[in-house]
Amino acid sequence: MGVVCSEEFDSGGPQSGSNFALSAASIGKSRAAASLPYLAGLNQYVHVQEEKEEQLSEATVSQYGCVVVCGGLLRELLRLNALCRQLRVCFLCCCSAGLCMQVFADFGSNFEVLDPTGEEPREALVAAVSSSSRAEVYVHPDRPLPFQDGDLVVFREVLGMQNLNFEAPKRIKVSGKRSFCIDLNTLSFPPYEGGGVVRQVKEPQLICCRSLQQSLRRPAPLQQQQQQQQQQQQQQQLLVADLAKLDGANQLHFAFMGLLLLLQEREGRQPPHPVLYSRTAAARNPAAAAAAKQEADACVQRAIQLAQQFLQECKDLQNPSSSSSSNPQQQDNEQQQQQQQQQEGEGAEGVVTVEQLDEQLVEHVVRCCCCCLSPIASFCGGVLAQEVLKVTGKFMPLKGFLYVDALEALPLPEFAAAAPQQQHAAAAAAAAAAAAQHPDLLDWPAADQVGVFGELLQHKLQQLKVFIVGAGALGCELLKLVALMGVAAEGQQQQQQQQQQQQAAAAGGRAAAADGEDAAAAAAAAGEKDAADPAAAAAAAAAATAAAAKRGC
């Protein structure tokens, strides 16, 4: 069927600061329609089209093998995920907020992974095989044993004990540095004479993913049976993408839950963009900037309340006894809920909590939820594309949530305090000059970065002089991100402003010359028409000159 793009949730103005496929010419089009020509040019053998259905239906979803959703309200995400699980369609969704991103993957309750690692099957040369009730195989001593407990192996080219060449795959048990045992009686086989190769057999694995509805309160990935006991002894947590932030994923989960619950409460209406109450916006319209700041502060406080409530619900699930009520009827209801959860195999398994909610993290996620940064979007898109490839059964897919942040990129308070007042003034002037070309600040390409990093850091990025060595496959992608971020773009912006001023001056000069010619012609005509009335001719010439001055001079 190919690749189908649908603009289901967001059809706002172009985001030229984070999507190089969008420009001023994209205004009036959906992002899907504007991106189609670029997608089609990547591979001529892939059919790319746009799906114009407002709300994806069961008939539409059933045609595809994977559905990827970027953004959207929580209730719509839950609806699509339930629909995909019903139709056995893989479901992926993502959300970015400033320097933080969230990815969720649900490959269903019974997905078969044909090749979990994607590596070539490992091999070893056979050195000896024992004749015993449980055969022990020795590999060549020049190389270490490439196998591990539980691997399936087959034999070929074995001399003497040729029966091994026709045996079904056997599961091994490592017995030494260069030996392993297989559950096979070789007493009746001819003795081993030499040669032979033992080769690993890739074994398909069945994985089970929780639905989005279940994963909201139980985001930890489902574990295998042999890992459940270890998981119960240790504190459960989400997949850690950065070992320097062991608790970061758990905190991000509750921060994004506060955002999702807030957006659902506001019927999808996002908090005001940070650029709407920046210094540039305040210089334009102080009252509007103050109102936007007040609304954003209220959204942050409400999101923190929702995140705290959600965290308490998760703590109650993890420790049901601590949340028991003194009311006998409520106790009976809680016991029934606990029994139902145990019957469904849930209980406290997979529940993730934190000791204390990071309110500053919630504030960043909420304030910057409408700020899309090109590096974060690029990384998030790469992760999603990788997960789409895993629909084929190669490589182990993501199970549940993945959270990544780059909060260390935020400027420290000392950064602004240490900058001289001249730099602040220059940054404010540069931001005002760049934003002056856009009546609506949200159409400013640098709006998202200014909303996250501030005007001072954006000004420093534009003043940089960067020399990038190597523009190969990854280098080209890096160049795109550097261009979208406006790095070293100050000189180019000045040239564009000078060109615009020169064009405006030239246009004004041409209009003045044309008006002067019109004035002279009008004066001559008036003189010829009524030479006896010099006052009328002078009045006509003065009127023509005044009109010319009003139009172009």
Protein Blocks (a to p, Z undefined) as FASTA:
>chain_A
ZZadddfkbccdcdfklockbcfklgoiafklmmmmmmmmmpmkbccdddfbfbacfklm
mmpmbdcdeejjfklmmmmmmmmmmnopacdddddehjaccddddebjbdcdfblnopac
dddddfbdcddfbdcddddfkbccfbdehiacddehiahjlmlmmpccdddddfbfkbcc
ddddfklpccdfbgciddddddddddddddfklmmmmmbccddfklmmmmmmpccddddf
blklmmlmmmmmmmmmmmmmmmmmnnopacddfklmcmklmmmmmmlmmmmmmmmmmmmm
mmmmmmmmmmmmmmmmmmmmlmpcfblklmmmmmmmmmmmmmnonmmnoiacdfbdcfkl
mmmmmmmmmpccfklmmmmmmmmmmmmmmmnopajadehjaddddfklpccfklmmmpcf
klmmmmmmmmmmmmmmpmblklpmklmmmmmnopklmmmmmmpccddehjafklmmmmmm
mmmnopaklmmmmmmmmmmmmmmmmmmmmmmmmmmmmmmmmmmmmmmmmmmlmmlmmmmm
mmmmmmmmmmmZZ
